Structures are given as C-alpha cells and as structure tokens.
C-alpha cells in the first residue's frame, strides 16, 4: 500500500535462505524465552522468494538458477528442514566430480590425483610440488595466487588451480586474499598426495550431498512453511534506511519503522542505502552466466559435475542433473564467469557453449530440446585484504545502529547455504538473549 507506515520488530531484507532462516529462528527464540512472536517483515525485491536458490521446471527438466547442492555438517539443521518437507523425495548422493585436464578426466581434488595424469604431466607436477619454494612471477605475498604456487608448485598451479579459478572469479588471482575460499579450498600436503596414489581418499566438505527431486526451491518452501503469509512482501525493494530514525523506505512508498534490521543484500548496496561512509572500491565481484540445457537422450553417467580449466572453453564447470535425479535425458548446467558490468551476449554464448561441449565430447549428436539461462550478479564476491578490513569496519558500525549483515553477500564471504542458516540461527539467539525478541 503506497504511502503506508508499518511498525515491526525485525525488518529482514531479502527472502533468500538467510532471510527466511532468520525469520524462522527469531520466532523460535521468542517462544523459547516465553515471549510473543516478534513482528517480522521480510521484504524481497523479486516477485518470488529464494534469492539465487530458485528452481525452473521446464519441458520435464528440473533446473536451478545454478547447482545448489546441500552439504549438511549439522544433522539438526537437515532434520529441521526435512521435518517441514515430509512428502519430498530427497536424494542423498555420493559425489563424483572430475577435472578435465590434459585430455583426461582426473578425480577431484586435482592436487591429490596428479598420478592420473599422462606420465609427463604427472612427472612435472610431482617435481614442481617437491621443489615448490618458488612463488608466482611477480605475485604479491599473501595473495591467493601466491598461495597456490607456494603450496603446490608451478605445474599443479598452472595445469588447473590458476586457470580454473581465473575463469571462475574473472579477475587477477593476485588481488584475492590467500584465504579467499576459506575451508572450501581442498588443501593437501605432499604426504596426502603421495598417500592418495595408493589409497584414494577424495572426500571433502561435500563428499555427499542432498538434493530434492523438485529442485532446491523445495528447501525454500520448507522455510516458508511455518511463516505467516503476511511475513513476506514480494516485489518490494528497500531503497533507503534512516539509521537515526530507524525507518526504511521501500519502492512502494511504504515507511517501515523497525527495531532491528537483518540484511542479506550485497554489502555495498546496504551501505549506500544507509549512508554509512565506506570505501566502495574495496568491494568487487564477478557475475556468472548459467545455462540450463536439456537434451533428447542420456550422455555421460557416473559423474555429477566437472571442472574445466582449459582457457579455450568458455565455461569453467559443467554439471549433470540427470545423474542426480536418475533422468533418462541429459540435463546440464553450465557456468561461465565474467567481470561485473560485462555485457553478455546470451545467444552468442549459447552457441559457443554448444560448440565447446561438442569439442569436449560431452554432447555427441545430442539434440537440444529445451534451455534456460540466468545471470547471477553478484555471484562470487572477491575477498581481498581491503574488503576484509572494510567489511569488519562497516559491519561493526551497522550493528551498533541495529543493522546486521548476513549471508554470502551481506557478509561479503565464501560460504555454503547451510552456513547461512547456522549464522542466522546464532544471530537470532544473540538478539533474543539480549531481550530484543
């Protein structure tokens, strides 16, 4: 309603997994403390909830906006979600992922499976790994690029780790912090690599994953299940926040008076909305063009996704939905990284993708029968020393004013969807313990 004023305890910006998670957790925390449910309003700019965790069902294919596979480390989180989706067919999959390198498919993580490479490539990798005291030419100490060379040597870095991550992040890896991927980067020392030649152990943080037959959106629906319908305002964007008055203005002309704000909006956007002084140049990111492609028949089996470091190929990753959902037609997702602000010719890119898939033998006479594309912008944030410092400073200033930044984009970090739920659960507990819910 244009021009209306509403008052809430919690204004939540963004109806993705973080925002919807918080709306659930804060209600549960209030109940735990014996208090009435707080007035919570989740404002979402898009016409449907989920953020990037959305699903397209088209021509018999089930596709997400990108590959959203859930890797639960906390059984209670998974149990909580599953209790709210009792009729869903949820697949538990033992992951098999590959790296297409030197003309062969190497098990992921690449650095633990260099023995699967052709003989000379293997020798180069092993030699450079052992004598790896060299840094990347001109690399900045403490950068992501310097870390790759220092830990794994020249050949492992240049055969996979550098070209793949340059394609993904669409930036100079020397600008990223050495810990830009946090716990998600598969580290391995020489002993791990040698041991893996005899006794394979490729388990990582996502050795198994779960995926609903109806797509990742089913987890979003689980988060919506217990929320009153009037908790969510779709197609409405917060455009300005007055920290002193504790009010927000929306694209519908509404004024929302709040006690606390929880925002998963990209941090630079939130800082602009609040007027908090900040170094805008500290924040950079990439965009990812995702193609979902449906073909007339099956392709490769026994693989769930493949990393493609070859700079001649436009995509950095290919994933097979049909091998997760037991489909009888090949159903792929394709991811292409690009700098923020780059103009993407979707039709030309689609033609290039099909050519590259044929060149790699992933499609072989298959007929494309359905397709969908979406641009994720932002997709991956660039974690730099400058962004780390600026995030810490501005997030503290916002929190002091009652505004809390969460999620990959609010926290300007690299994290999983489960991490977002854990983070917002902890925030809800802190706020409730402080008497704010």
C-alpha positions as MATLAB code, in Angstrom:
seq = 'XXXXXXXXXXXXXXXXXXXXXXXXXXXXXXXXXXXXXXXXXXXXXXXXXXXXXXXXXXXXXXXXXXXXXXXXXXXXXXXXXXXXXXXXXXXXXXXXXXXXXXXXXXXXXXXXXXXXXXXXXXXXXXXXXXXXXXXXXXXXXXXXXXXXXXXXXXXXXXXXXXXXXXXXXXXXXXXXXXXXXXXXXXXXXXXXXXXXXXXXXXXXXXXXXXXXXXXXXXXXXXXXXXXXXXXXXXXXXXXXXXXXXXXXXXXXXXXXXXXXXXXXXXXXXXXXXXXXXXXXXXXXXXXXXXXXXXXXXXXXXXXXXXXXXXXXXXXXXXXXXXXXXXXXXXXXXXXXXXXXXXXXXXXXXXXXXXXXXXXXXXXXXXXXXXXXXXXXXXXXXXXXXXXXXXXXXXXXXXXXXXXXXXXXXXXXXXXXXXXXXXXXXXXXXXXXXXXXX';
ca = [
       0.000    0.000    0.000;
       1.653    3.215   -1.217;
       2.483    5.745    1.485;
       1.544    3.408    4.349;
       3.568    3.186    7.554;
       4.119   -0.096    9.343;
       5.983   -0.902   12.530;
       7.940   -4.102   13.020;
      10.415   -5.561   15.436;
      12.562   -7.057   12.677;
      12.874   -5.844    9.112;
      14.527   -8.582    7.073;
      15.929   -7.541    3.691;
      15.962  -10.449    1.243;
      13.828  -13.614    1.135;
      16.676  -15.971    0.364;
      17.854  -18.761    2.623;
      19.465  -16.331    5.073;
      16.463  -14.041    5.440;
      13.888  -16.810    5.626;
      16.093  -18.731    8.012;
      16.307  -15.766   10.362;
      12.523  -15.218   10.248;
      12.064  -18.800   11.451;
      14.813  -18.755   14.063;
      13.733  -15.499   15.687;
      10.172  -16.817   16.138;
      11.544  -19.990   17.719;
      13.851  -17.991   20.005;
      10.981  -15.801   21.188;
       8.993  -18.919   22.024;
      11.979  -20.401   23.855;
      12.112  -17.293   26.038;
       8.355  -17.401   26.653;
       7.698  -14.226   24.688;
       5.134  -13.500   21.982;
       6.255  -13.887   18.389;
       8.011  -10.726   17.200;
       6.609   -8.698   14.350;
       8.842   -9.692   11.442;
       8.592   -8.453    7.869;
      10.733   -9.949    5.086;
      10.980   -7.583    2.112;
      12.072   -9.135   -1.193;
      12.686   -7.182   -4.399;
      11.949  -10.143   -6.672;
       8.487  -11.500   -7.407;
       9.281  -14.846   -5.771;
      11.306  -15.928   -2.745;
      14.556  -17.887   -2.694;
      17.203  -15.451   -3.885;
      19.570  -17.404   -6.125;
      18.182  -20.637   -4.628;
      15.362  -20.904   -7.154;
      14.201  -23.648   -9.488;
      12.885  -23.778  -13.047;
      10.737  -26.711  -14.156;
      10.513  -26.754  -17.942;
       9.691  -29.418  -20.528;
      10.145  -32.172  -17.962;
      13.520  -30.870  -16.756;
      14.241  -29.603  -13.238;
      16.915  -26.903  -13.115;
      18.118  -24.456  -10.501;
      19.455  -20.986  -11.090;
      22.751  -22.780  -10.580;
      23.874  -26.011   -8.963;
      22.606  -25.714   -5.367;
      23.505  -28.952   -3.635;
      23.274  -29.100    0.127;
      26.211  -30.363    2.169;
      24.971  -30.656    5.739;
      27.559  -30.747    8.529;
      24.921  -30.158   11.212;
      22.390  -33.021   11.317;
      19.925  -30.945   13.325;
      19.690  -28.372   10.510;
      18.945  -31.039    7.939;
      16.439  -32.724   10.282;
      14.704  -29.388   10.900;
      14.290  -28.817    7.161;
      13.195  -32.363    6.408;
      10.525  -32.188    9.115;
       8.951  -29.388    7.056;
       9.019  -31.290    3.758;
       7.762  -34.789    4.703;
       6.392  -35.573    1.243;
       9.524  -34.621   -0.696;
      11.737  -37.146   -2.458;
      15.174  -36.072   -1.226;
      18.131  -37.798   -2.840;
      21.347  -38.421   -0.904;
      24.202  -38.648   -3.386;
      27.817  -39.725   -3.010;
      29.525  -37.100   -5.100;
      31.768  -37.844   -8.036;
      33.401  -34.791   -9.553;
      36.111  -34.674  -12.184;
      38.656  -32.280  -13.649;
      39.069  -32.356  -17.432;
      42.824  -31.766  -17.787;
      45.480  -32.784  -20.310;
      42.845  -34.638  -22.294;
      41.876  -36.955  -19.433;
      39.395  -36.916  -16.560;
      41.107  -36.640  -13.191;
      39.263  -37.182   -9.929;
      38.738  -34.062   -7.834;
      40.595  -32.684   -5.967;
      43.134  -32.396   -8.761;
      46.140  -31.892   -6.495;
      45.542  -35.258   -4.784;
      45.158  -37.128   -8.072;
      48.005  -35.934  -10.266;
      49.018  -39.604  -10.684;
      46.006  -39.947  -13.016;
      47.555  -37.507  -15.494;
      49.558  -38.562  -18.535;
      53.085  -39.626  -17.490;
      54.987  -36.448  -18.391;
      52.372  -34.156  -16.851;
      52.454  -36.273  -13.696;
      56.246  -36.053  -13.520;
      56.122  -32.260  -13.987;
      53.527  -31.886  -11.232;
      55.372  -34.163   -8.816;
      58.733  -32.497   -9.491;
      57.392  -28.977   -9.063;
      55.452  -29.998   -5.971;
      58.619  -31.280   -4.316;
      60.728  -28.266   -5.332;
      57.957  -25.769   -4.711;
      59.852  -22.989   -2.993;
      59.167  -20.671   -5.928;
      56.413  -18.076   -5.947;
      54.370  -16.999   -8.921;
      56.299  -14.464  -11.031;
      55.503  -11.047   -9.597;
      52.895  -12.436   -7.205;
      52.022  -10.444   -4.109;
      52.939  -12.309   -0.896;
      49.791  -13.385    0.869;
      47.690  -13.437   -2.299;
      45.574  -16.368   -3.451;
      47.806  -16.823   -6.471;
      50.982  -16.825   -4.390;
      49.416  -19.409   -2.059;
      48.680  -21.745   -4.981;
      52.281  -21.667   -6.209;
      53.790  -21.903   -2.737;
      51.670  -24.884   -1.670;
      51.521  -26.875   -4.899;
      54.295  -25.726   -7.227;
      54.214  -24.394  -10.751;
      52.725  -27.326  -12.687;
      49.758  -28.106  -10.429;
      49.018  -24.391  -10.210;
      49.196  -23.806  -13.952;
      47.528  -27.016  -15.113;
      44.418  -26.498  -13.003;
      44.306  -24.199   -9.990;
      45.231  -20.906  -11.659;
      43.322  -21.146  -14.966;
      40.222  -22.650  -13.366;
      39.958  -20.015  -10.648;
      40.709  -17.208  -13.095;
      37.792  -18.408  -15.212;
      35.560  -18.664  -12.134;
      36.408  -15.372  -10.413;
      37.037  -13.453  -13.662;
      39.835  -11.482  -12.040;
      43.565  -11.494  -11.359;
      44.066  -14.052   -8.571;
      46.893  -11.914   -7.240;
      44.247   -9.454   -6.000;
      42.492  -12.055   -3.819;
      43.402  -12.839   -0.232;
      45.260  -16.118    0.254;
      42.323  -17.467    2.278;
      39.670  -16.245   -0.166;
      37.946  -19.657   -0.279;
      38.307  -20.480    3.411;
      37.503  -24.056    4.384;
      36.194  -24.781    0.880;
      39.644  -24.895   -0.664;
      40.926  -28.511   -0.738;
      44.383  -28.216    0.781;
      46.742  -31.190    0.645;
      50.374  -31.658    1.618;
      52.932  -33.932   -0.039;
      52.106  -36.835    2.276;
      48.392  -36.568    1.407;
      49.181  -36.526   -2.300;
      51.560  -39.485   -2.188;
      49.243  -41.479    0.075;
      46.356  -40.896   -2.328;
      48.267  -42.683   -5.085;
      47.938  -45.953   -3.196;
      44.858  -45.401   -1.027;
      42.396  -42.976   -2.649;
      40.664  -40.595   -0.277;
      38.998  -37.755   -2.146;
      36.406  -36.921    0.485;
      35.957  -33.216    1.078;
      33.427  -30.988    2.762;
      30.858  -32.089    0.156;
      31.642  -35.806   -0.239;
      27.905  -36.443   -0.017;
      25.109  -34.033   -0.750;
      21.331  -33.983   -0.722;
      19.032  -32.718   -3.411;
      15.219  -32.736   -3.591;
      13.669  -34.213   -6.728;
      11.707  -30.964   -7.043;
      14.846  -28.822   -7.037;
      16.483  -26.574   -4.452;
      13.332  -24.448   -4.210;
      11.850  -27.223   -2.057;
      14.174  -26.188    0.765;
      12.912  -22.631    0.359;
       9.340  -23.902    0.657;
      10.351  -25.692    3.870;
      11.491  -22.355    5.295;
       8.228  -20.733    4.244;
       6.025  -23.428    5.779;
       5.767  -22.046    9.331;
       5.831  -18.341    8.462;
       2.518  -16.441    8.413;
       1.648  -15.316    4.892;
       1.885  -11.629    5.799;
       5.513  -12.096    6.868;
       6.741  -11.870    3.267;
       6.424   -8.847    0.966;
       7.419   -9.813   -2.575;
       8.168   -7.414   -5.413;
       9.126   -4.657   -2.974;
      12.632   -3.248   -2.589;
      14.092   -1.342    0.339;
      15.558    1.804   -1.223;
      16.698    3.827    1.789;
      17.330    3.315    5.507;
      17.426    6.114    8.062;
      19.574    4.802   10.897;
      18.807    7.667   13.260;
      15.028    7.447   12.823;
      15.112    3.644   12.495;
      12.920    3.690    9.426;
      13.191    2.274    5.924;
      11.552    3.428    2.704;
      10.529    0.938    0.034;
       9.917    1.018   -3.709;
       6.174    1.025   -2.975;
       6.483    4.216   -0.966;
       5.975    2.463    2.340;
       7.734    3.568    5.516;
       8.770    0.710    7.768;
       9.683    1.563   11.349;
      11.989   -1.115   12.764;
      13.793   -2.064   15.936;
      16.409   -4.235   14.201;
      17.324   -4.927   10.570;
      18.767   -8.191    9.254;
      20.034   -7.824    5.686;
      21.383  -10.320    3.179;
      21.559   -7.636    0.487;
      25.030   -7.126   -1.032;
      27.007   -5.106    1.484;
      27.859   -2.212   -0.881;
      24.170   -1.810   -1.676;
      23.238   -1.814    2.009;
      25.936    0.748    2.812;
      24.623    3.011    0.058;
      21.064    2.651    1.397;
      22.122    3.565    4.933;
      24.531    6.337    4.015;
      27.322    4.789    6.088;
      30.646    6.167    4.793;
      32.608    3.415    3.079;
      35.291    2.663    0.532;
      33.217    1.482   -2.432;
      36.370    0.452   -4.266;
      37.041   -2.201   -1.620;
      34.227   -4.364   -2.944;
      34.361   -6.216   -6.244;
      32.711   -9.364   -7.548;
      32.026  -11.416  -10.634;
      28.858  -12.361  -12.437;
      28.042  -15.864  -13.628;
      26.000  -16.708  -16.697;
      24.240  -20.027  -16.129;
      22.833  -22.106  -18.962;
      20.490  -24.988  -18.196;
      20.382  -27.326  -21.175;
      18.068  -30.273  -21.814;
      18.901  -32.847  -24.488;
      16.959  -35.622  -26.171;
      18.898  -38.514  -24.641;
      21.404  -39.559  -21.995;
      25.057  -38.634  -22.036;
      27.822  -39.495  -19.609;
      26.918  -41.392  -16.455;
      28.681  -41.679  -13.107;
      29.645  -38.014  -12.866;
      27.843  -35.134  -11.133;
      29.978  -32.194  -12.167;
      33.202  -31.475  -13.998;
      35.710  -28.625  -13.679;
      37.141  -27.330  -16.955;
      40.354  -25.248  -16.632;
      41.067  -25.151  -20.387;
      41.060  -21.483  -21.401;
      39.790  -22.450  -24.868;
      36.459  -23.433  -23.331;
      34.081  -20.665  -22.325;
      32.703  -22.476  -19.262;
      34.509  -23.372  -16.050;
      32.071  -26.030  -14.820;
      29.521  -28.478  -16.234;
      27.024  -30.351  -14.053;
      24.675  -33.266  -14.762;
      21.242  -33.017  -13.119;
      20.127  -36.260  -14.787;
      22.815  -38.225  -12.933;
      21.469  -36.879   -9.640;
      17.776  -37.307  -10.424;
      18.068  -40.548  -12.453;
      16.764  -38.845  -15.576;
      16.664  -40.548  -18.969;
      17.695  -37.384  -20.841;
      20.913  -35.425  -20.337;
      20.225  -32.315  -18.250;
      23.181  -29.983  -17.806;
      24.028  -26.776  -16.036;
      26.862  -24.706  -17.452;
      28.614  -21.886  -15.579;
      30.536  -19.034  -17.182;
      32.319  -16.394  -15.107;
      32.552  -12.779  -16.247;
      33.625   -9.485  -14.667;
      30.936   -7.389  -13.019;
      29.487   -4.967  -15.548;
      30.483   -7.020  -18.597;
      27.794   -7.179  -21.274;
      26.919  -10.763  -22.098;
      25.527  -11.825  -25.474;
      23.428  -14.773  -24.341;
      22.650  -16.129  -27.810;
      26.278  -15.999  -28.895;
      27.370  -17.560  -25.620;
      24.861  -20.383  -26.003;
      26.210  -21.206  -29.446;
      29.748  -21.127  -28.050;
      28.746  -23.414  -25.171;
      27.255  -25.995  -27.540;
      30.402  -25.927  -29.689;
      32.638  -26.342  -26.642;
      30.510  -29.183  -25.268;
      30.863  -30.953  -28.605;
      34.618  -30.323  -28.668;
      34.892  -31.965  -25.243;
      32.715  -34.903  -26.288;
      30.106  -34.106  -23.649;
      27.487  -33.824  -26.362;
      27.828  -36.193  -29.303;
      24.979  -35.872  -31.749;
      22.572  -34.913  -28.966;
      19.666  -32.649  -29.872;
      18.957  -29.663  -27.619;
      15.247  -29.761  -26.771;
      14.965  -27.154  -24.007;
      17.104  -24.446  -22.452;
      17.069  -21.660  -19.897;
      19.584  -19.021  -18.847;
      20.066  -16.650  -15.945;
      22.778  -14.181  -14.957;
      23.773  -14.233  -11.286;
      25.068  -10.775  -10.396;
      26.701  -10.717   -7.943;
      27.776  -14.361   -7.958;
      31.134  -14.777   -6.188;
      32.480  -11.889   -4.172;
      36.182  -11.081   -4.356;
      37.661  -11.478   -0.895;
      40.670   -9.209   -0.620;
      42.622   -7.779    2.293;
      40.939   -4.473    1.558;
      37.419   -5.951    1.523;
      38.077   -7.898    4.742;
      39.094   -4.735    6.564;
      36.260   -2.654    5.136;
      33.672   -5.311    5.901;
      34.830   -5.562    9.521;
      34.686   -1.789    9.980;
      31.341   -1.148    8.297;
      29.598   -4.229    9.696;
      30.517   -3.113   13.199;
      29.167    0.391   12.512;
      25.923   -1.046   11.142;
      25.486   -3.468   14.050;
      25.894   -0.610   16.511;
      22.913    1.017   14.781;
      20.831   -2.172   14.905;
      21.547   -3.387   11.354;
      23.030   -6.859   10.934;
      24.595   -8.093    7.689;
      24.357  -11.826    6.931;
      24.918  -14.357    4.169;
      27.391  -14.531    1.319;
      26.675  -11.023    0.102;
      25.856   -9.307    3.358;
      28.914  -10.884    4.970;
      30.995  -10.497    1.800;
      32.332  -14.015    2.168;
      32.529  -17.500    0.670;
      30.075  -19.814    2.405;
      27.549  -22.603    1.952;
      23.783  -22.355    2.231;
      23.930  -24.321    5.466;
      26.424  -21.739    6.776;
      23.791  -19.066    6.171;
      21.262  -20.974    8.255;
      23.761  -21.530   11.064;
      24.789  -17.875   11.016;
      21.235  -16.554   11.197;
      20.296  -19.067   13.898;
      23.195  -17.813   16.029;
      22.215  -14.180   15.366;
      18.608  -14.876   16.397;
      19.829  -16.484   19.627;
      22.057  -13.490   20.448;
      19.296  -10.974   19.799;
      16.782  -12.969   21.850;
      19.232  -13.359   24.714;
      19.714   -9.599   24.616;
      15.967   -9.135   25.090;
      15.320   -7.924   21.548;
      12.902  -10.747   20.714;
];
